[in-house]
Amino acid sequence: MAIVLRTQKLGEADRIITLFTRNHGRVKAVAKGVRRTKSRFGARLEPASYIDLQLYTGRNLDTITQVEALENFGDILSADYQQWTIASAILEAAERFTVQEHEPAVQQFLLLLGSLNALAKQNYDASLILDAYLLRSLSVAGYAPSLTICSLCQKPGPHKYFSLQGGGSVCIDCKSTASATPKPETLDLMANLLTGNWAGAVQSESKFRQEASGLIAAYLQWHLERGLKSLPLVERVNKQVSEPVK
């Protein structure tokens, strides 16, 4: 099983497909003739598609020989601009968090699958789903920001300051000149998104969501060493969802 992260043209009719597989991590494979109108599985290999597939192992790149669609998230999400830009940011982040090809990353795979599913079903505000995904991906990668204690001296919080290079919340004694001073409600929201407390997250106000999004984007860029190209295109419109879709 795999999720299509992105596609690239190859020659006149082929594509290179970047896949995030459940058991073998990120892999690249060639889909021959997929750009022809009579291709057997062209529509199944679009970004955000959840598929079951077979690969023929090649010297440089594998070749896709069979594809079965499990869930075409991309077809649903592409109908809404905000959802599609957020899905694009999630897919790009997933590729960035899987540094080594063919290295299993089951937690990251399940996190990606769950996020696309929640986004397609509109379980919660799309912007909250994105921020929750980014925070949890950082956590799985070992970069979870400290939000309740000082990340440097472990002094119990809550603390007033937030340091990107310091690893999150810092006390007044450990803060640097570049530390931010987010509202306590913003840090509470980030903690709720990181731990999956959606009941608390959906009660947050728009101004705290916007501040949290800015902090998360900056923290992500600090640890990935460069930002996501698709993140500036994300439409940050908070749409209230009264009841989660089961």
Contacts in CASP RR format, 6 or more apart in sequence:
PFRMAT RR
TARGET T0000
AUTHOR 0000-0000-0000
METHOD contacts of the structure
MODEL  1
MAIVLRTQKLGEADRIITLFTRNHGRVKAVAKGVRRTKSRFGARLEPASY
IDLQLYTGRNLDTITQVEALENFGDILSADYQQWTIASAILEAAERFTVQ
EHEPAVQQFLLLLGSLNALAKQNYDASLILDAYLLRSLSVAGYAPSLTIC
SLCQKPGPHKYFSLQGGGSVCIDCKSTASATPKPETLDLMANLLTGNWAG
AVQSESKFRQEASGLIAAYLQWHLERGLKSLPLVERVNKQVSEPVK
1 21 0 8 1.000
1 22 0 8 1.000
1 23 0 8 1.000
1 50 0 8 1.000
1 51 0 8 1.000
1 52 0 8 1.000
1 70 0 8 1.000
2 19 0 8 1.000
2 20 0 8 1.000
2 21 0 8 1.000
2 22 0 8 1.000
2 27 0 8 1.000
2 50 0 8 1.000
2 51 0 8 1.000
2 52 0 8 1.000
2 53 0 8 1.000
3 19 0 8 1.000
3 20 0 8 1.000
3 48 0 8 1.000
3 49 0 8 1.000
3 50 0 8 1.000
3 51 0 8 1.000
3 91 0 8 1.000
3 94 0 8 1.000
3 109 0 8 1.000
3 112 0 8 1.000
3 113 0 8 1.000
3 116 0 8 1.000
4 17 0 8 1.000
4 18 0 8 1.000
4 19 0 8 1.000
4 45 0 8 1.000
4 46 0 8 1.000
4 47 0 8 1.000
4 48 0 8 1.000
4 49 0 8 1.000
4 51 0 8 1.000
5 18 0 8 1.000
5 19 0 8 1.000
5 20 0 8 1.000
5 26 0 8 1.000
5 47 0 8 1.000
5 91 0 8 1.000
5 92 0 8 1.000
5 94 0 8 1.000
5 95 0 8 1.000
6 18 0 8 1.000
6 47 0 8 1.000
6 91 0 8 1.000
6 92 0 8 1.000
6 95 0 8 1.000
7 15 0 8 1.000
7 16 0 8 1.000
7 17 0 8 1.000
7 18 0 8 1.000
7 45 0 8 1.000
7 46 0 8 1.000
7 47 0 8 1.000
8 15 0 8 1.000
8 16 0 8 1.000
8 18 0 8 1.000
9 15 0 8 1.000
9 16 0 8 1.000
9 35 0 8 1.000
10 16 0 8 1.000
10 30 0 8 1.000
12 35 0 8 1.000
13 32 0 8 1.000
13 33 0 8 1.000
13 34 0 8 1.000
13 35 0 8 1.000
13 36 0 8 1.000
14 30 0 8 1.000
14 31 0 8 1.000
14 32 0 8 1.000
14 33 0 8 1.000
14 34 0 8 1.000
14 35 0 8 1.000
15 30 0 8 1.000
15 31 0 8 1.000
15 33 0 8 1.000
15 34 0 8 1.000
15 35 0 8 1.000
15 45 0 8 1.000
16 28 0 8 1.000
16 29 0 8 1.000
16 30 0 8 1.000
16 31 0 8 1.000
16 61 0 8 1.000
17 28 0 8 1.000
17 29 0 8 1.000
17 30 0 8 1.000
17 31 0 8 1.000
17 45 0 8 1.000
17 64 0 8 1.000
18 26 0 8 1.000
18 27 0 8 1.000
18 28 0 8 1.000
18 95 0 8 1.000
19 26 0 8 1.000
19 27 0 8 1.000
19 28 0 8 1.000
19 29 0 8 1.000
19 53 0 8 1.000
20 26 0 8 1.000
20 94 0 8 1.000
20 95 0 8 1.000
20 98 0 8 1.000
20 105 0 8 1.000
20 108 0 8 1.000
20 109 0 8 1.000
20 112 0 8 1.000
21 27 0 8 1.000
21 109 0 8 1.000
22 106 0 8 1.000
22 109 0 8 1.000
23 104 0 8 1.000
23 106 0 8 1.000
24 102 0 8 1.000
24 104 0 8 1.000
25 98 0 8 1.000
25 101 0 8 1.000
25 102 0 8 1.000
25 103 0 8 1.000
25 104 0 8 1.000
25 105 0 8 1.000
25 109 0 8 1.000
26 95 0 8 1.000
26 98 0 8 1.000
26 100 0 8 1.000
26 101 0 8 1.000
26 102 0 8 1.000
26 103 0 8 1.000
26 105 0 8 1.000
27 55 0 8 1.000
27 62 0 8 1.000
27 101 0 8 1.000
27 102 0 8 1.000
28 61 0 8 1.000
28 62 0 8 1.000
28 101 0 8 1.000
29 55 0 8 1.000
29 61 0 8 1.000
29 62 0 8 1.000
29 63 0 8 1.000
29 64 0 8 1.000
30 61 0 8 1.000
30 62 0 8 1.000
30 63 0 8 1.000
30 64 0 8 1.000
31 41 0 8 1.000
31 42 0 8 1.000
31 45 0 8 1.000
31 63 0 8 1.000
31 64 0 8 1.000
32 63 0 8 1.000
32 64 0 8 1.000
33 39 0 8 1.000
34 41 0 8 1.000
34 42 0 8 1.000
34 45 0 8 1.000
35 42 0 8 1.000
40 67 0 8 1.000
41 64 0 8 1.000
41 66 0 8 1.000
41 67 0 8 1.000
42 67 0 8 1.000
43 72 0 8 1.000
44 51 0 8 1.000
44 67 0 8 1.000
44 68 0 8 1.000
44 69 0 8 1.000
44 72 0 8 1.000
45 51 0 8 1.000
45 64 0 8 1.000
45 67 0 8 1.000
46 72 0 8 1.000
46 74 0 8 1.000
46 75 0 8 1.000
47 74 0 8 1.000
47 87 0 8 1.000
47 88 0 8 1.000
47 91 0 8 1.000
48 72 0 8 1.000
48 73 0 8 1.000
48 74 0 8 1.000
48 77 0 8 1.000
48 87 0 8 1.000
48 91 0 8 1.000
48 116 0 8 1.000
49 69 0 8 1.000
49 71 0 8 1.000
49 72 0 8 1.000
49 73 0 8 1.000
49 74 0 8 1.000
50 69 0 8 1.000
50 70 0 8 1.000
50 71 0 8 1.000
50 72 0 8 1.000
50 73 0 8 1.000
50 113 0 8 1.000
50 116 0 8 1.000
51 67 0 8 1.000
51 68 0 8 1.000
51 69 0 8 1.000
51 70 0 8 1.000
52 67 0 8 1.000
52 68 0 8 1.000
52 70 0 8 1.000
53 64 0 8 1.000
53 66 0 8 1.000
53 67 0 8 1.000
53 68 0 8 1.000
54 64 0 8 1.000
54 65 0 8 1.000
54 66 0 8 1.000
54 67 0 8 1.000
55 62 0 8 1.000
55 63 0 8 1.000
55 64 0 8 1.000
55 65 0 8 1.000
56 62 0 8 1.000
56 63 0 8 1.000
56 64 0 8 1.000
56 65 0 8 1.000
71 117 0 8 1.000
71 120 0 8 1.000
73 87 0 8 1.000
73 116 0 8 1.000
73 117 0 8 1.000
73 119 0 8 1.000
73 120 0 8 1.000
74 84 0 8 1.000
74 87 0 8 1.000
74 120 0 8 1.000
76 83 0 8 1.000
76 120 0 8 1.000
77 83 0 8 1.000
77 84 0 8 1.000
77 87 0 8 1.000
77 116 0 8 1.000
77 119 0 8 1.000
77 120 0 8 1.000
78 84 0 8 1.000
81 235 0 8 1.000
82 126 0 8 1.000
82 127 0 8 1.000
82 234 0 8 1.000
82 235 0 8 1.000
82 237 0 8 1.000
82 239 0 8 1.000
83 119 0 8 1.000
83 120 0 8 1.000
83 126 0 8 1.000
85 230 0 8 1.000
85 233 0 8 1.000
85 234 0 8 1.000
85 235 0 8 1.000
86 119 0 8 1.000
86 126 0 8 1.000
86 127 0 8 1.000
86 129 0 8 1.000
86 130 0 8 1.000
86 234 0 8 1.000
86 235 0 8 1.000
87 116 0 8 1.000
87 119 0 8 1.000
88 230 0 8 1.000
88 233 0 8 1.000
89 130 0 8 1.000
89 228 0 8 1.000
89 230 0 8 1.000
89 231 0 8 1.000
89 233 0 8 1.000
89 234 0 8 1.000
90 112 0 8 1.000
90 115 0 8 1.000
90 116 0 8 1.000
90 119 0 8 1.000
90 130 0 8 1.000
90 133 0 8 1.000
91 112 0 8 1.000
92 228 0 8 1.000
92 229 0 8 1.000
92 230 0 8 1.000
92 231 0 8 1.000
93 133 0 8 1.000
93 134 0 8 1.000
93 137 0 8 1.000
93 220 0 8 1.000
93 228 0 8 1.000
94 108 0 8 1.000
94 112 0 8 1.000
94 137 0 8 1.000
96 224 0 8 1.000
96 228 0 8 1.000
97 105 0 8 1.000
97 108 0 8 1.000
97 137 0 8 1.000
97 140 0 8 1.000
97 141 0 8 1.000
98 105 0 8 1.000
98 108 0 8 1.000
107 140 0 8 1.000
108 137 0 8 1.000
108 140 0 8 1.000
108 141 0 8 1.000
111 133 0 8 1.000
111 136 0 8 1.000
111 137 0 8 1.000
111 140 0 8 1.000
112 133 0 8 1.000
115 129 0 8 1.000
115 130 0 8 1.000
115 132 0 8 1.000
115 133 0 8 1.000
118 124 0 8 1.000
118 129 0 8 1.000
119 126 0 8 1.000
119 129 0 8 1.000
121 245 0 8 1.000
122 241 0 8 1.000
122 245 0 8 1.000
123 129 0 8 1.000
123 241 0 8 1.000
123 244 0 8 1.000
123 245 0 8 1.000
124 198 0 8 1.000
124 201 0 8 1.000
124 202 0 8 1.000
124 241 0 8 1.000
124 244 0 8 1.000
125 202 0 8 1.000
125 209 0 8 1.000
125 238 0 8 1.000
125 239 0 8 1.000
125 240 0 8 1.000
125 241 0 8 1.000
126 239 0 8 1.000
127 209 0 8 1.000
127 213 0 8 1.000
127 234 0 8 1.000
127 236 0 8 1.000
127 237 0 8 1.000
127 238 0 8 1.000
128 193 0 8 1.000
128 201 0 8 1.000
128 202 0 8 1.000
128 209 0 8 1.000
130 213 0 8 1.000
130 234 0 8 1.000
131 190 0 8 1.000
131 193 0 8 1.000
131 209 0 8 1.000
131 212 0 8 1.000
131 213 0 8 1.000
131 216 0 8 1.000
132 193 0 8 1.000
132 194 0 8 1.000
132 196 0 8 1.000
132 201 0 8 1.000
134 216 0 8 1.000
134 217 0 8 1.000
134 220 0 8 1.000
135 144 0 8 1.000
135 145 0 8 1.000
135 190 0 8 1.000
135 193 0 8 1.000
135 194 0 8 1.000
135 216 0 8 1.000
136 193 0 8 1.000
136 194 0 8 1.000
138 144 0 8 1.000
138 145 0 8 1.000
138 219 0 8 1.000
138 220 0 8 1.000
138 223 0 8 1.000
139 194 0 8 1.000
141 223 0 8 1.000
143 167 0 8 1.000
143 219 0 8 1.000
143 223 0 8 1.000
144 194 0 8 1.000
145 151 0 8 1.000
145 162 0 8 1.000
145 167 0 8 1.000
145 168 0 8 1.000
145 169 0 8 1.000
145 190 0 8 1.000
145 194 0 8 1.000
145 219 0 8 1.000
146 167 0 8 1.000
146 168 0 8 1.000
146 169 0 8 1.000
147 168 0 8 1.000
147 169 0 8 1.000
147 187 0 8 1.000
147 190 0 8 1.000
147 191 0 8 1.000
147 194 0 8 1.000
148 156 0 8 1.000
148 157 0 8 1.000
148 158 0 8 1.000
148 169 0 8 1.000
148 191 0 8 1.000
149 155 0 8 1.000
149 156 0 8 1.000
149 157 0 8 1.000
149 159 0 8 1.000
149 169 0 8 1.000
150 157 0 8 1.000
150 159 0 8 1.000
150 169 0 8 1.000
150 170 0 8 1.000
150 171 0 8 1.000
150 174 0 8 1.000
151 163 0 8 1.000
151 166 0 8 1.000
151 167 0 8 1.000
151 168 0 8 1.000
151 169 0 8 1.000
151 170 0 8 1.000
151 174 0 8 1.000
152 166 0 8 1.000
152 167 0 8 1.000
152 170 0 8 1.000
152 171 0 8 1.000
152 174 0 8 1.000
153 171 0 8 1.000
153 173 0 8 1.000
153 174 0 8 1.000
155 171 0 8 1.000
155 173 0 8 1.000
155 174 0 8 1.000
157 169 0 8 1.000
157 171 0 8 1.000
158 169 0 8 1.000
158 184 0 8 1.000
158 187 0 8 1.000
159 169 0 8 1.000
159 170 0 8 1.000
159 171 0 8 1.000
159 172 0 8 1.000
160 172 0 8 1.000
160 181 0 8 1.000
161 169 0 8 1.000
161 170 0 8 1.000
161 171 0 8 1.000
161 172 0 8 1.000
161 175 0 8 1.000
161 179 0 8 1.000
161 180 0 8 1.000
161 181 0 8 1.000
162 168 0 8 1.000
162 169 0 8 1.000
162 170 0 8 1.000
162 179 0 8 1.000
162 180 0 8 1.000
162 181 0 8 1.000
162 182 0 8 1.000
162 187 0 8 1.000
162 215 0 8 1.000
163 169 0 8 1.000
163 170 0 8 1.000
163 174 0 8 1.000
163 175 0 8 1.000
163 176 0 8 1.000
163 178 0 8 1.000
163 179 0 8 1.000
163 180 0 8 1.000
164 178 0 8 1.000
164 180 0 8 1.000
164 218 0 8 1.000
164 219 0 8 1.000
164 222 0 8 1.000
165 176 0 8 1.000
165 178 0 8 1.000
165 222 0 8 1.000
166 174 0 8 1.000
166 176 0 8 1.000
167 219 0 8 1.000
168 219 0 8 1.000
169 187 0 8 1.000
170 176 0 8 1.000
170 179 0 8 1.000
180 215 0 8 1.000
182 211 0 8 1.000
182 212 0 8 1.000
182 215 0 8 1.000
183 208 0 8 1.000
183 211 0 8 1.000
185 204 0 8 1.000
185 205 0 8 1.000
185 208 0 8 1.000
186 208 0 8 1.000
186 211 0 8 1.000
186 212 0 8 1.000
186 215 0 8 1.000
188 204 0 8 1.000
189 201 0 8 1.000
189 204 0 8 1.000
189 208 0 8 1.000
189 209 0 8 1.000
189 212 0 8 1.000
190 212 0 8 1.000
190 215 0 8 1.000
190 216 0 8 1.000
191 197 0 8 1.000
192 198 0 8 1.000
192 200 0 8 1.000
192 201 0 8 1.000
192 204 0 8 1.000
193 201 0 8 1.000
193 212 0 8 1.000
198 244 0 8 1.000
202 240 0 8 1.000
202 241 0 8 1.000
204 212 0 8 1.000
206 238 0 8 1.000
209 238 0 8 1.000
210 236 0 8 1.000
213 236 0 8 1.000
217 227 0 8 1.000
217 231 0 8 1.000
220 227 0 8 1.000
220 228 0 8 1.000
221 227 0 8 1.000
221 228 0 8 1.000
END
